[in-house]
Amino acid sequence: MKKKIGTVMEADVLVEAKERAAREGRALADIIQDALINYLHEEIARGDAVRACDKFCSHGSALPLQEIDEILQEDMLAS
């Protein structure tokens, strides 16, 4: 269920959002909603990437090729 909200933002940000909505033939509300969804999920994806980096960097010696292949094939940022 959609809900109407009111908010205040910088005029130049609103202009850019309106221009993008017009270019894409979409409603401004859809552009803002997509941006908010991406922002809210960004932290989760960043945390996954940090954990993958920590796992990769935690080894004191060279990784076996098989383990490198497994890490490269693992899609940590998939939702």
PDB file with SEQRES, HELIX, SHEET and CRYST1 records, atoms N, CA, C and O in Angstrom:
SEQRES   1 A   79  MET LYS LYS LYS ILE GLY THR VAL MET GLU ALA ASP VAL          
SEQRES   2 A   79  LEU VAL GLU ALA LYS GLU ARG ALA ALA ARG GLU GLY ARG          
SEQRES   3 A   79  ALA LEU ALA ASP ILE ILE GLN ASP ALA LEU ILE ASN TYR          
SEQRES   4 A   79  LEU HIS GLU GLU ILE ALA ARG GLY ASP ALA VAL ARG ALA          
SEQRES   5 A   79  CYS ASP LYS PHE CYS SER HIS GLY SER ALA LEU PRO LEU          
SEQRES   6 A   79  GLN GLU ILE ASP GLU ILE LEU GLN GLU ASP MET LEU ALA          
SEQRES   7 A   79  SER                                                          
HELIX    1 AA1 ALA A   11  GLU A   24  1                                  14    
HELIX    2 AA2 LEU A   28  CYS A   57  1                                  30    
HELIX    3 AA3 LEU A   65  GLN A   73  1                                   9    
CRYST1    1.000    1.000    1.000  90.00  90.00  90.00 P 1           1          
ATOM      1  N   MET A   1       0.835  -1.168   0.000  1.00  0.00           N  
ATOM      2  CA  MET A   1       0.000   0.000   0.000  1.00  0.00           C  
ATOM      3  C   MET A   1       0.890   1.244   0.000  1.00  0.00           C  
ATOM      4  O   MET A   1       1.794   1.373   0.826  1.00  0.00           O  
ATOM      5  N   LYS A   2       0.629   2.133  -0.913  1.00  0.00           N  
ATOM      6  CA  LYS A   2       1.407   3.364  -0.985  1.00  0.00           C  
ATOM      7  C   LYS A   2       0.856   4.373   0.004  1.00  0.00           C  
ATOM      8  O   LYS A   2      -0.336   4.389   0.312  1.00  0.00           O  
ATOM      9  N   LYS A   3       1.760   5.220   0.498  1.00  0.00           N  
ATOM     10  CA  LYS A   3       1.398   6.235   1.466  1.00  0.00           C  
ATOM     11  C   LYS A   3       1.974   7.567   1.014  1.00  0.00           C  
ATOM     12  O   LYS A   3       3.125   7.632   0.584  1.00  0.00           O  
ATOM     13  N   LYS A   4       1.196   8.614   1.106  1.00  0.00           N  
ATOM     14  CA  LYS A   4       1.654   9.946   0.722  1.00  0.00           C  
ATOM     15  C   LYS A   4       2.496  10.521   1.855  1.00  0.00           C  
ATOM     16  O   LYS A   4       2.130  10.433   3.027  1.00  0.00           O  
ATOM     17  N   ILE A   5       3.644  11.118   1.480  1.00  0.00           N  
ATOM     18  CA  ILE A   5       4.521  11.741   2.474  1.00  0.00           C  
ATOM     19  C   ILE A   5       4.847  13.157   2.018  1.00  0.00           C  
ATOM     20  O   ILE A   5       4.659  13.510   0.854  1.00  0.00           O  
ATOM     21  N   GLY A   6       5.329  13.942   2.936  1.00  0.00           N  
ATOM     22  CA  GLY A   6       5.832  15.276   2.617  1.00  0.00           C  
ATOM     23  C   GLY A   6       7.257  15.367   3.112  1.00  0.00           C  
ATOM     24  O   GLY A   6       7.579  14.840   4.177  1.00  0.00           O  
ATOM     25  N   THR A   7       8.116  16.028   2.354  1.00  0.00           N  
ATOM     26  CA  THR A   7       9.505  16.145   2.764  1.00  0.00           C  
ATOM     27  C   THR A   7      10.110  17.411   2.183  1.00  0.00           C  
ATOM     28  O   THR A   7       9.518  18.048   1.311  1.00  0.00           O  
ATOM     29  N   VAL A   8      11.274  17.769   2.661  1.00  0.00           N  
ATOM     30  CA  VAL A   8      11.999  18.938   2.182  1.00  0.00           C  
ATOM     31  C   VAL A   8      13.359  18.448   1.707  1.00  0.00           C  
ATOM     32  O   VAL A   8      14.020  17.664   2.388  1.00  0.00           O  
ATOM     33  N   MET A   9      13.778  18.924   0.514  1.00  0.00           N  
ATOM     34  CA  MET A   9      15.099  18.559   0.003  1.00  0.00           C  
ATOM     35  C   MET A   9      15.689  19.731  -0.754  1.00  0.00           C  
ATOM     36  O   MET A   9      14.995  20.696  -1.073  1.00  0.00           O  
ATOM     37  N   GLU A  10      16.961  19.636  -1.034  1.00  0.00           N  
ATOM     38  CA  GLU A  10      17.646  20.675  -1.794  1.00  0.00           C  
ATOM     39  C   GLU A  10      17.009  20.807  -3.171  1.00  0.00           C  
ATOM     40  O   GLU A  10      16.671  19.810  -3.808  1.00  0.00           O  
ATOM     41  N   ALA A  11      16.849  22.044  -3.623  1.00  0.00           N  
ATOM     42  CA  ALA A  11      16.188  22.308  -4.902  1.00  0.00           C  
ATOM     43  C   ALA A  11      16.917  21.639  -6.064  1.00  0.00           C  
ATOM     44  O   ALA A  11      16.275  21.103  -6.967  1.00  0.00           O  
ATOM     45  N   ASP A  12      18.256  21.665  -6.051  1.00  0.00           N  
ATOM     46  CA  ASP A  12      19.004  21.078  -7.165  1.00  0.00           C  
ATOM     47  C   ASP A  12      18.841  19.560  -7.221  1.00  0.00           C  
ATOM     48  O   ASP A  12      18.853  18.976  -8.304  1.00  0.00           O  
ATOM     49  N   VAL A  13      18.688  18.922  -6.068  1.00  0.00           N  
ATOM     50  CA  VAL A  13      18.459  17.475  -6.042  1.00  0.00           C  
ATOM     51  C   VAL A  13      17.097  17.161  -6.647  1.00  0.00           C  
ATOM     52  O   VAL A  13      16.951  16.211  -7.416  1.00  0.00           O  
ATOM     53  N   LEU A  14      16.111  17.961  -6.294  1.00  0.00           N  
ATOM     54  CA  LEU A  14      14.771  17.765  -6.836  1.00  0.00           C  
ATOM     55  C   LEU A  14      14.751  17.977  -8.347  1.00  0.00           C  
ATOM     56  O   LEU A  14      14.092  17.230  -9.071  1.00  0.00           O  
ATOM     57  N   VAL A  15      15.470  18.991  -8.824  1.00  0.00           N  
ATOM     58  CA  VAL A  15      15.545  19.246 -10.270  1.00  0.00           C  
ATOM     59  C   VAL A  15      16.151  18.039 -10.980  1.00  0.00           C  
ATOM     60  O   VAL A  15      15.631  17.591 -12.001  1.00  0.00           O  
ATOM     61  N   GLU A  16      17.254  17.512 -10.438  1.00  0.00           N  
ATOM     62  CA  GLU A  16      17.890  16.338 -11.054  1.00  0.00           C  
ATOM     63  C   GLU A  16      16.957  15.139 -11.071  1.00  0.00           C  
ATOM     64  O   GLU A  16      16.883  14.413 -12.062  1.00  0.00           O  
ATOM     65  N   ALA A  17      16.248  14.936  -9.975  1.00  0.00           N  
ATOM     66  CA  ALA A  17      15.319  13.802  -9.897  1.00  0.00           C  
ATOM     67  C   ALA A  17      14.192  13.959 -10.911  1.00  0.00           C  
ATOM     68  O   ALA A  17      13.801  12.988 -11.558  1.00  0.00           O  
ATOM     69  N   LYS A  18      13.670  15.167 -11.053  1.00  0.00           N  
ATOM     70  CA  LYS A  18      12.601  15.414 -12.030  1.00  0.00           C  
ATOM     71  C   LYS A  18      13.103  15.209 -13.456  1.00  0.00           C  
ATOM     72  O   LYS A  18      12.397  14.647 -14.294  1.00  0.00           O  
ATOM     73  N   GLU A  19      14.327  15.667 -13.729  1.00  0.00           N  
ATOM     74  CA  GLU A  19      14.904  15.483 -15.067  1.00  0.00           C  
ATOM     75  C   GLU A  19      15.075  14.002 -15.381  1.00  0.00           C  
ATOM     76  O   GLU A  19      14.774  13.551 -16.487  1.00  0.00           O  
ATOM     77  N   ARG A  20      15.553  13.263 -14.414  1.00  0.00           N  
ATOM     78  CA  ARG A  20      15.743  11.821 -14.634  1.00  0.00           C  
ATOM     79  C   ARG A  20      14.406  11.126 -14.845  1.00  0.00           C  
ATOM     80  O   ARG A  20      14.282  10.269 -15.721  1.00  0.00           O  
ATOM     81  N   ALA A  21      13.418  11.484 -14.057  1.00  0.00           N  
ATOM     82  CA  ALA A  21      12.085  10.900 -14.214  1.00  0.00           C  
ATOM     83  C   ALA A  21      11.553  11.181 -15.616  1.00  0.00           C  
ATOM     84  O   ALA A  21      10.974  10.300 -16.252  1.00  0.00           O  
ATOM     85  N   ALA A  22      11.747  12.402 -16.095  1.00  0.00           N  
ATOM     86  CA  ALA A  22      11.278  12.764 -17.436  1.00  0.00           C  
ATOM     87  C   ALA A  22      12.029  11.974 -18.506  1.00  0.00           C  
ATOM     88  O   ALA A  22      11.420  11.470 -19.449  1.00  0.00           O  
ATOM     89  N   ARG A  23      13.358  11.866 -18.358  1.00  0.00           N  
ATOM     90  CA  ARG A  23      14.166  11.113 -19.338  1.00  0.00           C  
ATOM     91  C   ARG A  23      13.730   9.660 -19.415  1.00  0.00           C  
ATOM     92  O   ARG A  23      13.683   9.072 -20.495  1.00  0.00           O  
ATOM     93  N   GLU A  24      13.411   9.086 -18.258  1.00  0.00           N  
ATOM     94  CA  GLU A  24      13.059   7.666 -18.202  1.00  0.00           C  
ATOM     95  C   GLU A  24      11.565   7.419 -18.372  1.00  0.00           C  
ATOM     96  O   GLU A  24      11.121   6.272 -18.413  1.00  0.00           O  
ATOM     97  N   GLY A  25      10.791   8.499 -18.471  1.00  0.00           N  
ATOM     98  CA  GLY A  25       9.347   8.345 -18.625  1.00  0.00           C  
ATOM     99  C   GLY A  25       8.701   7.707 -17.407  1.00  0.00           C  
ATOM    100  O   GLY A  25       7.764   6.919 -17.531  1.00  0.00           O  
ATOM    101  N   ARG A  26       9.207   8.051 -16.236  1.00  0.00           N  
ATOM    102  CA  ARG A  26       8.712   7.469 -14.986  1.00  0.00           C  
ATOM    103  C   ARG A  26       8.196   8.571 -14.071  1.00  0.00           C  
ATOM    104  O   ARG A  26       8.494   9.749 -14.264  1.00  0.00           O  
ATOM    105  N   ALA A  27       7.433   8.175 -13.091  1.00  0.00           N  
ATOM    106  CA  ALA A  27       6.937   9.127 -12.099  1.00  0.00           C  
ATOM    107  C   ALA A  27       8.064   9.510 -11.138  1.00  0.00           C  
ATOM    108  O   ALA A  27       8.924   8.691 -10.814  1.00  0.00           O  
ATOM    109  N   LEU A  28       8.046  10.756 -10.693  1.00  0.00           N  
ATOM    110  CA  LEU A  28       9.032  11.225  -9.724  1.00  0.00           C  
ATOM    111  C   LEU A  28       9.006  10.356  -8.465  1.00  0.00           C  
ATOM    112  O   LEU A  28      10.058  10.037  -7.910  1.00  0.00           O  
ATOM    113  N   ALA A  29       7.832   9.979  -8.023  1.00  0.00           N  
ATOM    114  CA  ALA A  29       7.708   9.134  -6.828  1.00  0.00           C  
ATOM    115  C   ALA A  29       8.455   7.815  -7.006  1.00  0.00           C  
ATOM    116  O   ALA A  29       9.054   7.313  -6.054  1.00  0.00           O  
ATOM    117  N   ASP A  30       8.427   7.246  -8.215  1.00  0.00           N  
ATOM    118  CA  ASP A  30       9.135   5.984  -8.464  1.00  0.00           C  
ATOM    119  C   ASP A  30      10.647   6.179  -8.386  1.00  0.00           C  
ATOM    120  O   ASP A  30      11.359   5.324  -7.859  1.00  0.00           O  
ATOM    121  N   ILE A  31      11.134   7.295  -8.907  1.00  0.00           N  
ATOM    122  CA  ILE A  31      12.572   7.594  -8.850  1.00  0.00           C  
ATOM    123  C   ILE A  31      13.013   7.728  -7.392  1.00  0.00           C  
ATOM    124  O   ILE A  31      14.026   7.157  -6.990  1.00  0.00           O  
ATOM    125  N   ILE A  32      12.254   8.479  -6.608  1.00  0.00           N  
ATOM    126  CA  ILE A  32      12.594   8.683  -5.198  1.00  0.00           C  
ATOM    127  C   ILE A  32      12.501   7.367  -4.429  1.00  0.00           C  
ATOM    128  O   ILE A  32      13.358   7.081  -3.593  1.00  0.00           O  
ATOM    129  N   GLN A  33      11.484   6.573  -4.698  1.00  0.00           N  
ATOM    130  CA  GLN A  33      11.334   5.284  -4.015  1.00  0.00           C  
ATOM    131  C   GLN A  33      12.499   4.359  -4.345  1.00  0.00           C  
ATOM    132  O   GLN A  33      13.042   3.715  -3.447  1.00  0.00           O  
ATOM    133  N   ASP A  34      12.896   4.279  -5.615  1.00  0.00           N  
ATOM    134  CA  ASP A  34      14.033   3.437  -5.994  1.00  0.00           C  
ATOM    135  C   ASP A  34      15.306   3.891  -5.288  1.00  0.00           C  
ATOM    136  O   ASP A  34      16.083   3.065  -4.810  1.00  0.00           O  
ATOM    137  N   ALA A  35      15.520   5.209  -5.223  1.00  0.00           N  
ATOM    138  CA  ALA A  35      16.713   5.738  -4.559  1.00  0.00           C  
ATOM    139  C   ALA A  35      16.712   5.379  -3.074  1.00  0.00           C  
ATOM    140  O   ALA A  35      17.752   5.022  -2.522  1.00  0.00           O  
ATOM    141  N   LEU A  36      15.568   5.470  -2.438  1.00  0.00           N  
ATOM    142  CA  LEU A  36      15.470   5.151  -1.014  1.00  0.00           C  
ATOM    143  C   LEU A  36      15.685   3.660  -0.766  1.00  0.00           C  
ATOM    144  O   LEU A  36      16.364   3.280   0.188  1.00  0.00           O  
ATOM    145  N   ILE A  37      15.117   2.825  -1.611  1.00  0.00           N  
ATOM    146  CA  ILE A  37      15.319   1.376  -1.479  1.00  0.00           C  
ATOM    147  C   ILE A  37      16.798   1.036  -1.634  1.00  0.00           C  
ATOM    148  O   ILE A  37      17.345   0.262  -0.848  1.00  0.00           O  
ATOM    149  N   ASN A  38      17.449   1.616  -2.653  1.00  0.00           N  
ATOM    150  CA  ASN A  38      18.881   1.364  -2.853  1.00  0.00           C  
ATOM    151  C   ASN A  38      19.690   1.819  -1.649  1.00  0.00           C  
ATOM    152  O   ASN A  38      20.612   1.123  -1.224  1.00  0.00           O  
ATOM    153  N   TYR A  39      19.357   2.971  -1.100  1.00  0.00           N  
ATOM    154  CA  TYR A  39      20.062   3.482   0.075  1.00  0.00           C  
ATOM    155  C   TYR A  39      19.892   2.542   1.267  1.00  0.00           C  
ATOM    156  O   TYR A  39      20.858   2.245   1.970  1.00  0.00           O  
ATOM    157  N   LEU A  40      18.682   2.081   1.490  1.00  0.00           N  
ATOM    158  CA  LEU A  40      18.412   1.217   2.638  1.00  0.00           C  
ATOM    159  C   LEU A  40      19.111  -0.134   2.530  1.00  0.00           C  
ATOM    160  O   LEU A  40      19.478  -0.713   3.552  1.00  0.00           O  
ATOM    161  N   HIS A  41      19.303  -0.646   1.324  1.00  0.00           N  
ATOM    162  CA  HIS A  41      19.941  -1.949   1.139  1.00  0.00           C  
ATOM    163  C   HIS A  41      21.445  -1.845   0.942  1.00  0.00           C  
ATOM    164  O   HIS A  41      22.144  -2.858   0.978  1.00  0.00           O  
ATOM    165  N   GLU A  42      21.951  -0.640   0.735  1.00  0.00           N  
ATOM    166  CA  GLU A  42      23.377  -0.431   0.498  1.00  0.00           C  
ATOM    167  C   GLU A  42      24.221  -0.901   1.672  1.00  0.00           C  
ATOM    168  O   GLU A  42      25.268  -1.517   1.471  1.00  0.00           O  
ATOM    169  N   GLU A  43      23.785  -0.621   2.886  1.00  0.00           N  
ATOM    170  CA  GLU A  43      24.554  -0.994   4.074  1.00  0.00           C  
ATOM    171  C   GLU A  43      24.709  -2.507   4.178  1.00  0.00           C  
ATOM    172  O   GLU A  43      25.770  -2.998   4.564  1.00  0.00           O  
ATOM    173  N   ILE A  44      23.669  -3.239   3.839  1.00  0.00           N  
ATOM    174  CA  ILE A  44      23.725  -4.702   3.876  1.00  0.00           C  
ATOM    175  C   ILE A  44      24.749  -5.206   2.867  1.00  0.00           C  
ATOM    176  O   ILE A  44      25.582  -6.052   3.191  1.00  0.00           O  
ATOM    177  N   ALA A  45      24.686  -4.688   1.644  1.00  0.00           N  
ATOM    178  CA  ALA A  45      25.621  -5.113   0.601  1.00  0.00           C  
ATOM    179  C   ALA A  45      27.049  -4.741   0.976  1.00  0.00           C  
ATOM    180  O   ALA A  45      27.972  -5.526   0.755  1.00  0.00           O  
ATOM    181  N   ARG A  46      27.240  -3.550   1.541  1.00  0.00           N  
ATOM    182  CA  ARG A  46      28.579  -3.122   1.941  1.00  0.00           C  
ATOM    183  C   ARG A  46      29.107  -4.043   3.034  1.00  0.00           C  
ATOM    184  O   ARG A  46      30.288  -4.390   3.027  1.00  0.00           O  
ATOM    185  N   GLY A  47      28.255  -4.442   3.970  1.00  0.00           N  
ATOM    186  CA  GLY A  47      28.675  -5.354   5.030  1.00  0.00           C  
ATOM    187  C   GLY A  47      29.110  -6.693   4.472  1.00  0.00           C  
ATOM    188  O   GLY A  47      30.091  -7.269   4.941  1.00  0.00           O  
ATOM    189  N   ASP A  48      28.389  -7.199   3.471  1.00  0.00           N  
ATOM    190  CA  ASP A  48      28.772  -8.455   2.827  1.00  0.00           C  
ATOM    191  C   ASP A  48      30.130  -8.311   2.149  1.00  0.00           C  
ATOM    192  O   ASP A  48      30.962  -9.215   2.230  1.00  0.00           O  
ATOM    193  N   ALA A  49      30.359  -7.195   1.489  1.00  0.00           N  
ATOM    194  CA  ALA A  49      31.631  -6.969   0.803  1.00  0.00           C  
ATOM    195  C   ALA A  49      32.774  -6.872   1.805  1.00  0.00           C  
ATOM    196  O   ALA A  49      33.860  -7.397   1.558  1.00  0.00           O  
ATOM    197  N   VAL A  50      32.542  -6.211   2.925  1.00  0.00           N  
ATOM    198  CA  VAL A  50      33.575  -6.094   3.958  1.00  0.00           C  
ATOM    199  C   VAL A  50      33.903  -7.467   4.536  1.00  0.00           C  
ATOM    200  O   VAL A  50      35.073  -7.791   4.738  1.00  0.00           O  
ATOM    201  N   ARG A  51      32.875  -8.277   4.804  1.00  0.00           N  
ATOM    202  CA  ARG A  51      33.121  -9.634   5.321  1.00  0.00           C  
ATOM    203  C   ARG A  51      33.906 -10.472   4.308  1.00  0.00           C  
ATOM    204  O   ARG A  51      34.794 -11.232   4.693  1.00  0.00           O  
ATOM    205  N   ALA A  52      33.588 -10.341   3.028  1.00  0.00           N  
ATOM    206  CA  ALA A  52      34.318 -11.083   1.997  1.00  0.00           C  
ATOM    207  C   ALA A  52      35.771 -10.635   1.958  1.00  0.00           C  
ATOM    208  O   ALA A  52      36.678 -11.458   1.831  1.00  0.00           O  
ATOM    209  N   CYS A  53      35.989  -9.342   2.065  1.00  0.00           N  
ATOM    210  CA  CYS A  53      37.356  -8.809   2.061  1.00  0.00           C  
ATOM    211  C   CYS A  53      38.121  -9.288   3.294  1.00  0.00           C  
ATOM    212  O   CYS A  53      39.282  -9.686   3.196  1.00  0.00           O  
ATOM    213  N   ASP A  54      37.465  -9.249   4.453  1.00  0.00           N  
ATOM    214  CA  ASP A  54      38.111  -9.738   5.681  1.00  0.00           C  
ATOM    215  C   ASP A  54      38.489 -11.209   5.554  1.00  0.00           C  
ATOM    216  O   ASP A  54      39.578 -11.613   5.961  1.00  0.00           O  
ATOM    217  N   LYS A  55      37.588 -12.008   4.989  1.00  0.00           N  
ATOM    218  CA  LYS A  55      37.862 -13.436   4.802  1.00  0.00           C  
ATOM    219  C   LYS A  55      39.059 -13.622   3.877  1.00  0.00           C  
ATOM    220  O   LYS A  55      39.940 -14.440   4.141  1.00  0.00           O  
ATOM    221  N   PHE A  56      39.080 -12.861   2.801  1.00  0.00           N  
ATOM    222  CA  PHE A  56      40.156 -12.981   1.824  1.00  0.00           C  
ATOM    223  C   PHE A  56      41.495 -12.558   2.425  1.00  0.00           C  
ATOM    224  O   PHE A  56      42.522 -13.189   2.175  1.00  0.00           O  
ATOM    225  N   CYS A  57      41.477 -11.484   3.220  1.00  0.00           N  
ATOM    226  CA  CYS A  57      42.720 -10.923   3.758  1.00  0.00           C  
ATOM    227  C   CYS A  57      43.172 -11.584   5.063  1.00  0.00           C  
ATOM    228  O   CYS A  57      44.267 -11.293   5.545  1.00  0.00           O  
ATOM    229  N   SER A  58      42.362 -12.458   5.638  1.00  0.00           N  
ATOM    230  CA  SER A  58      42.682 -13.029   6.943  1.00  0.00           C  
ATOM    231  C   SER A  58      43.730 -14.135   6.885  1.00  0.00           C  
ATOM    232  O   SER A  58      44.265 -14.535   7.919  1.00  0.00           O  
ATOM    233  N   HIS A  59      44.021 -14.623   5.707  1.00  0.00           N  
ATOM    234  CA  HIS A  59      44.999 -15.705   5.579  1.00  0.00           C  
ATOM    235  C   HIS A  59      46.411 -15.144   5.663  1.00  0.00           C  
ATOM    236  O   HIS A  59      46.747 -14.168   4.991  1.00  0.00           O  
ATOM    237  N   GLY A  60      47.233 -15.776   6.500  1.00  0.00           N  
ATOM    238  CA  GLY A  60      48.598 -15.312   6.680  1.00  0.00           C  
ATOM    239  C   GLY A  60      49.520 -15.697   5.540  1.00  0.00           C  
ATOM    240  O   GLY A  60      50.578 -15.092   5.365  1.00  0.00           O  
ATOM    241  N   SER A  61      49.135 -16.686   4.770  1.00  0.00           N  
ATOM    242  CA  SER A  61      49.992 -17.122   3.668  1.00  0.00           C  
ATOM    243  C   SER A  61      49.190 -17.112   2.375  1.00  0.00           C  
ATOM    244  O   SER A  61      48.002 -16.789   2.356  1.00  0.00           O  
ATOM    245  N   ALA A  62      49.862 -17.468   1.317  1.00  0.00           N  
ATOM    246  CA  ALA A  62      49.204 -17.484   0.009  1.00  0.00           C  
ATOM    247  C   ALA A  62      48.048 -18.482   0.014  1.00  0.00           C  
ATOM    248  O   ALA A  62      48.155 -19.565   0.589  1.00  0.00           O  
ATOM    249  N   LEU A  63      46.979 -18.120  -0.612  1.00  0.00           N  
ATOM    250  CA  LEU A  63      45.816 -19.005  -0.693  1.00  0.00           C  
ATOM    251  C   LEU A  63      46.024 -20.047  -1.781  1.00  0.00           C  
ATOM    252  O   LEU A  63      46.625 -19.758  -2.816  1.00  0.00           O  
ATOM    253  N   PRO A  64      45.534 -21.249  -1.551  1.00  0.00           N  
ATOM    254  CA  PRO A  64      45.566 -22.248  -2.619  1.00  0.00           C  
ATOM    255  C   PRO A  64      44.672 -21.778  -3.774  1.00  0.00           C  
ATOM    256  O   PRO A  64      43.671 -21.097  -3.552  1.00  0.00           O  
ATOM    257  N   LEU A  65      45.035 -22.142  -4.989  1.00  0.00           N  
ATOM    258  CA  LEU A  65      44.269 -21.722  -6.163  1.00  0.00           C  
ATOM    259  C   LEU A  65      42.802 -22.127  -6.066  1.00  0.00           C  
ATOM    260  O   LEU A  65      41.924 -21.375  -6.489  1.00  0.00           O  
ATOM    261  N   GLN A  66      42.531 -23.292  -5.521  1.00  0.00           N  
ATOM    262  CA  GLN A  66      41.146 -23.749  -5.394  1.00  0.00           C  
ATOM    263  C   GLN A  66      40.337 -22.794  -4.510  1.00  0.00           C  
ATOM    264  O   GLN A  66      39.193 -22.469  -4.826  1.00  0.00           O  
ATOM    265  N   GLU A  67      40.934 -22.349  -3.409  1.00  0.00           N  
ATOM    266  CA  GLU A  67      40.216 -21.428  -2.518  1.00  0.00           C  
ATOM    267  C   GLU A  67      40.021 -20.064  -3.177  1.00  0.00           C  
ATOM    268  O   GLU A  67      38.980 -19.433  -2.992  1.00  0.00           O  
ATOM    269  N   ILE A  68      40.998 -19.608  -3.932  1.00  0.00           N  
ATOM    270  CA  ILE A  68      40.848 -18.349  -4.672  1.00  0.00           C  
ATOM    271  C   ILE A  68      39.697 -18.465  -5.660  1.00  0.00           C  
ATOM    272  O   ILE A  68      38.875 -17.555  -5.770  1.00  0.00           O  
ATOM    273  N   ASP A  69      39.636 -19.584  -6.381  1.00  0.00           N  
ATOM    274  CA  ASP A  69      38.534 -19.801  -7.331  1.00  0.00           C  
ATOM    275  C   ASP A  69      37.184 -19.797  -6.620  1.00  0.00           C  
ATOM    276  O   ASP A  69      36.220 -19.221  -7.125  1.00  0.00           O  
ATOM    277  N   GLU A  70      37.108 -20.434  -5.452  1.00  0.00           N  
ATOM    278  CA  GLU A  70      35.846 -20.466  -4.698  1.00  0.00           C  
ATOM    279  C   GLU A  70      35.422 -19.060  -4.280  1.00  0.00           C  
ATOM    280  O   GLU A  70      34.247 -18.706  -4.371  1.00  0.00           O  
ATOM    281  N   ILE A  71      36.380 -18.271  -3.828  1.00  0.00           N  
ATOM    282  CA  ILE A  71      36.072 -16.901  -3.407  1.00  0.00           C  
ATOM    283  C   ILE A  71      35.613 -16.066  -4.596  1.00  0.00           C  
ATOM    284  O   ILE A  71      34.657 -15.298  -4.492  1.00  0.00           O  
ATOM    285  N   LEU A  72      36.297 -16.220  -5.722  1.00  0.00           N  
ATOM    286  CA  LEU A  72      35.931 -15.446  -6.908  1.00  0.00           C  
ATOM    287  C   LEU A  72      34.561 -15.833  -7.444  1.00  0.00           C  
ATOM    288  O   LEU A  72      33.854 -14.993  -8.001  1.00  0.00           O  
ATOM    289  N   GLN A  73      34.180 -17.086  -7.284  1.00  0.00           N  
ATOM    290  CA  GLN A  73      32.887 -17.536  -7.798  1.00  0.00           C  
ATOM    291  C   GLN A  73      31.748 -17.214  -6.841  1.00  0.00           C  
ATOM    292  O   GLN A  73      30.583 -17.229  -7.239  1.00  0.00           O  
ATOM    293  N   GLU A  74      32.066 -16.927  -5.602  1.00  0.00           N  
ATOM    294  CA  GLU A  74      31.051 -16.611  -4.608  1.00  0.00           C  
ATOM    295  C   GLU A  74      30.542 -15.193  -4.861  1.00  0.00           C  
ATOM    296  O   GLU A  74      31.329 -14.247  -4.900  1.00  0.00           O  
ATOM    297  N   ASP A  75      29.254 -15.049  -5.030  1.00  0.00           N  
ATOM    298  CA  ASP A  75      28.684 -13.731  -5.286  1.00  0.00           C  
ATOM    299  C   ASP A  75      28.166 -13.151  -3.979  1.00  0.00           C  
ATOM    300  O   ASP A  75      26.998 -13.322  -3.630  1.00  0.00           O  
ATOM    301  N   MET A  76      29.032 -12.473  -3.269  1.00  0.00           N  
ATOM    302  CA  MET A  76      28.683 -11.939  -1.953  1.00  0.00           C  
ATOM    303  C   MET A  76      27.695 -10.785  -2.031  1.00  0.00           C  
ATOM    304  O   MET A  76      27.020 -10.495  -1.043  1.00  0.00           O  
ATOM    305  N   LEU A  77      27.591 -10.118  -3.177  1.00  0.00           N  
ATOM    306  CA  LEU A  77      26.725  -8.948  -3.280  1.00  0.00           C  
ATOM    307  C   LEU A  77      25.369  -9.277  -3.876  1.00  0.00           C  
ATOM    308  O   LEU A  77      24.555  -8.379  -4.089  1.00  0.00           O  
ATOM    309  N   ALA A  78      25.112 -10.555  -4.148  1.00  0.00           N  
ATOM    310  CA  ALA A  78      23.804 -10.932  -4.708  1.00  0.00           C  
ATOM    311  C   ALA A  78      22.736 -10.741  -3.643  1.00  0.00           C  
ATOM    312  O   ALA A  78      22.959 -10.987  -2.458  1.00  0.00           O  
ATOM    313  N   SER A  79      21.585 -10.302  -4.091  1.00  0.00           N  
ATOM    314  CA  SER A  79      20.506 -10.114  -3.115  1.00  0.00           C  
ATOM    315  C   SER A  79      19.508 -11.227  -3.191  1.00  0.00           C  
ATOM    316  O   SER A  79      18.531 -11.233  -2.442  1.00  0.00           O  
TER     317      SER A  79                                                      
END                                                                             
